[in-house]
Amino acid sequence: NQAVYAAGTRYSETQRALVECSSPVWPAEATARQSSAVGRPTRTSRETTVVKRQLNFGMIGCGRMGRVHTERLQADGRGRVTALFNTIRPMAVRLQHDLLLNAAVFDSLASMLDEADLDAAVICTPTTAHYDQVLACRERGLHLLCEKPLADTRNRMIDLIIASNFGGPLLSVGYQRRYWGTYRTVRREVQSGRWGDI
């Protein structure tokens, strides 16, 4: 996932780690390229830079998408879910149990933000909750991946985008479909003009 951030932002250790985790070119590869440019031996295999510590994530919303994101974080290994919140507590408890998580379950977002030691959070709640939850997490300095759509109205989406462009925690939207072959083909066809005005 690509993070939305303002150019020139001074990154904290966590921000740099998040950027490195999402970058298609790893620092080790960049170093190899630089070495090649000055005549030094290059690395032939793909090497990755390991973040010095796992990032602690809070999962906000423990339904289907919360489970998907938790499983992906577990499989990836660079982050771990250490806090779970769902308005229906048994759903968070079930996710904790099913995936054998060493994560605390919270009864409210406020208590999770107050008590959990987090670097970032993933928001997988109904759309109408996104705006307030994004604001609350950003106020606490948490980097965010928010499921689509970013908010329930255009104006709220614009507010959040503008706020993220002024720096602060990274804000990313889980909108991967634009990269799917079907959507890319449809876009290319629409832009070609061969089907008239669409």
WOZIMO-V988987 format. One record per residue. N is the residue number from 1. RES is the residue in one small letter. SS is DSSP state (h for helix, s for strand, l for the rest). PHI is phi as a letter, one per 30 degrees, with the letter a starting at -180 (999 if undefined). NEAR is the number of other ideal C-beta (glycine too) atoms within 12 Angstrom. Layout:
# WOZIMO-V988987
n:N res:RES ss:SS phi:PHI near:NEAR
n:N res:RES ss:SS phi:PHI near:NEAR
This chain:
# WOZIMO-V988987
n:1 res:n ss:l phi:999 near:31
n:2 res:q ss:l phi:d near:20
n:3 res:a ss:l phi:d near:31
n:4 res:v ss:s phi:c near:33
n:5 res:y ss:l phi:a near:27
n:6 res:a ss:l phi:d near:20
n:7 res:a ss:l phi:d near:10
n:8 res:g ss:l phi:i near:9
n:9 res:t ss:l phi:d near:22
n:10 res:r ss:l phi:d near:12
n:11 res:y ss:l phi:c near:21
n:12 res:s ss:l phi:d near:20
n:13 res:e ss:h phi:e near:16
n:14 res:t ss:h phi:d near:29
n:15 res:q ss:h phi:d near:29
n:16 res:r ss:h phi:d near:24
n:17 res:a ss:h phi:d near:28
n:18 res:l ss:h phi:d near:34
n:19 res:v ss:h phi:d near:29
n:20 res:e ss:h phi:d near:27
n:21 res:c ss:h phi:d near:34
n:22 res:s ss:h phi:c near:26
n:23 res:s ss:l phi:d near:21
n:24 res:p ss:l phi:d near:14
n:25 res:v ss:l phi:c near:18
n:26 res:w ss:l phi:d near:23
n:27 res:p ss:h phi:e near:22
n:28 res:a ss:h phi:d near:20
n:29 res:e ss:h phi:d near:22
n:30 res:a ss:h phi:d near:20
n:31 res:t ss:h phi:d near:20
n:32 res:a ss:h phi:d near:23
n:33 res:r ss:h phi:d near:17
n:34 res:q ss:h phi:d near:16
n:35 res:s ss:h phi:d near:15
n:36 res:s ss:h phi:d near:15
n:37 res:a ss:h phi:d near:11
n:38 res:v ss:l phi:c near:11
n:39 res:g ss:l phi:i near:8
n:40 res:r ss:l phi:d near:12
n:41 res:p ss:l phi:d near:10
n:42 res:t ss:l phi:c near:19
n:43 res:r ss:l phi:d near:19
n:44 res:t ss:l phi:c near:9
n:45 res:s ss:l phi:c near:10
n:46 res:r ss:l phi:d near:13
n:47 res:e ss:l phi:c near:17
n:48 res:t ss:l phi:c near:22
n:49 res:t ss:l phi:c near:21
n:50 res:v ss:l phi:d near:16
n:51 res:v ss:l phi:d near:27
n:52 res:k ss:l phi:d near:13
n:53 res:r ss:l phi:b near:15
n:54 res:q ss:l phi:d near:24
n:55 res:l ss:s phi:d near:36
n:56 res:n ss:s phi:c near:29
n:57 res:f ss:s phi:c near:41
n:58 res:g ss:s phi:c near:49
n:59 res:m ss:s phi:c near:50
n:60 res:i ss:s phi:c near:46
n:61 res:g ss:l phi:j near:37
n:62 res:c ss:l phi:c near:39
n:63 res:g ss:l phi:d near:26
n:64 res:r ss:h phi:e near:16
n:65 res:m ss:h phi:d near:28
n:66 res:g ss:h phi:d near:41
n:67 res:r ss:h phi:d near:28
n:68 res:v ss:h phi:e near:24
n:69 res:h ss:h phi:d near:37
n:70 res:t ss:h phi:d near:38
n:71 res:e ss:h phi:d near:20
n:72 res:r ss:h phi:d near:25
n:73 res:l ss:h phi:d near:32
n:74 res:q ss:h phi:d near:25
n:75 res:a ss:h phi:d near:14
n:76 res:d ss:h phi:d near:21
n:77 res:g ss:l phi:i near:15
n:78 res:r ss:l phi:d near:28
n:79 res:g ss:s phi:b near:34
n:80 res:r ss:s phi:b near:30
n:81 res:v ss:s phi:d near:44
n:82 res:t ss:s phi:c near:30
n:83 res:a ss:s phi:b near:40
n:84 res:l ss:s phi:b near:45
n:85 res:f ss:s phi:b near:45
n:86 res:n ss:l phi:b near:36
n:87 res:t ss:l phi:d near:23
n:88 res:i ss:l phi:c near:19
n:89 res:r ss:h phi:e near:18
n:90 res:p ss:h phi:e near:17
n:91 res:m ss:h phi:d near:26
n:92 res:a ss:h phi:d near:37
n:93 res:v ss:h phi:d near:21
n:94 res:r ss:h phi:d near:20
n:95 res:l ss:h phi:d near:35
n:96 res:q ss:h phi:e near:28
n:97 res:h ss:h phi:d near:17
n:98 res:d ss:h phi:d near:19
n:99 res:l ss:l phi:c near:26
n:100 res:l ss:l phi:h near:13
n:101 res:l ss:l phi:d near:28
n:102 res:n ss:l phi:c near:16
n:103 res:a ss:l phi:b near:34
n:104 res:a ss:s phi:d near:24
n:105 res:v ss:s phi:c near:30
n:106 res:f ss:s phi:c near:29
n:107 res:d ss:l phi:d near:20
n:108 res:s ss:l phi:b near:20
n:109 res:l ss:h phi:d near:35
n:110 res:a ss:h phi:e near:18
n:111 res:s ss:h phi:d near:18
n:112 res:m ss:h phi:d near:37
n:113 res:l ss:h phi:d near:25
n:114 res:d ss:h phi:d near:19
n:115 res:e ss:h phi:c near:19
n:116 res:a ss:l phi:d near:30
n:117 res:d ss:l phi:c near:23
n:118 res:l ss:l phi:c near:36
n:119 res:d ss:l phi:c near:37
n:120 res:a ss:s phi:a near:45
n:121 res:a ss:s phi:b near:48
n:122 res:v ss:s phi:c near:44
n:123 res:i ss:s phi:c near:46
n:124 res:c ss:l phi:b near:37
n:125 res:t ss:l phi:c near:35
n:126 res:p ss:l phi:e near:22
n:127 res:t ss:h phi:e near:24
n:128 res:t ss:h phi:d near:14
n:129 res:a ss:h phi:c near:27
n:130 res:h ss:h phi:e near:37
n:131 res:y ss:h phi:e near:29
n:132 res:d ss:h phi:d near:24
n:133 res:q ss:h phi:d near:41
n:134 res:v ss:h phi:d near:42
n:135 res:l ss:h phi:e near:27
n:136 res:a ss:h phi:d near:28
n:137 res:c ss:h phi:d near:42
n:138 res:r ss:h phi:d near:30
n:139 res:e ss:h phi:d near:18
n:140 res:r ss:l phi:c near:26
n:141 res:g ss:l phi:i near:21
n:142 res:l ss:l phi:d near:38
n:143 res:h ss:s phi:d near:42
n:144 res:l ss:s phi:b near:44
n:145 res:l ss:s phi:c near:45
n:146 res:c ss:s phi:c near:45
n:147 res:e ss:s phi:d near:33
n:148 res:k ss:l phi:d near:21
n:149 res:p ss:l phi:d near:23
n:150 res:l ss:l phi:d near:34
n:151 res:a ss:l phi:a near:30
n:152 res:d ss:l phi:c near:22
n:153 res:t ss:l phi:b near:15
n:154 res:r ss:h phi:e near:13
n:155 res:n ss:h phi:d near:13
n:156 res:r ss:h phi:d near:24
n:157 res:m ss:h phi:e near:25
n:158 res:i ss:h phi:d near:15
n:159 res:d ss:h phi:e near:23
n:160 res:l ss:h phi:d near:34
n:161 res:i ss:h phi:d near:24
n:162 res:i ss:h phi:d near:17
n:163 res:a ss:h phi:d near:26
n:164 res:s ss:h phi:d near:29
n:165 res:n ss:h phi:d near:19
n:166 res:f ss:l phi:c near:18
n:167 res:g ss:l phi:j near:21
n:168 res:g ss:l phi:i near:29
n:169 res:p ss:l phi:d near:36
n:170 res:l ss:l phi:d near:39
n:171 res:l ss:s phi:b near:42
n:172 res:s ss:s phi:b near:32
n:173 res:v ss:s phi:c near:29
n:174 res:g ss:s phi:d near:28
n:175 res:y ss:l phi:b near:19
n:176 res:q ss:l phi:d near:19
n:177 res:r ss:h phi:d near:14
n:178 res:r ss:h phi:d near:17
n:179 res:y ss:h phi:c near:14
n:180 res:w ss:l phi:d near:12
n:181 res:g ss:h phi:e near:11
n:182 res:t ss:h phi:d near:12
n:183 res:y ss:h phi:d near:15
n:184 res:r ss:h phi:d near:15
n:185 res:t ss:h phi:d near:14
n:186 res:v ss:h phi:d near:16
n:187 res:r ss:h phi:d near:16
n:188 res:r ss:h phi:d near:14
n:189 res:e ss:h phi:d near:15
n:190 res:v ss:h phi:d near:15
n:191 res:q ss:h phi:d near:12
n:192 res:s ss:h phi:d near:12
n:193 res:g ss:l phi:i near:10
n:194 res:r ss:l phi:d near:10
n:195 res:w ss:l phi:c near:11
n:196 res:g ss:l phi:i near:8
n:197 res:d ss:l phi:d near:6
n:198 res:i ss:l phi:b near:11
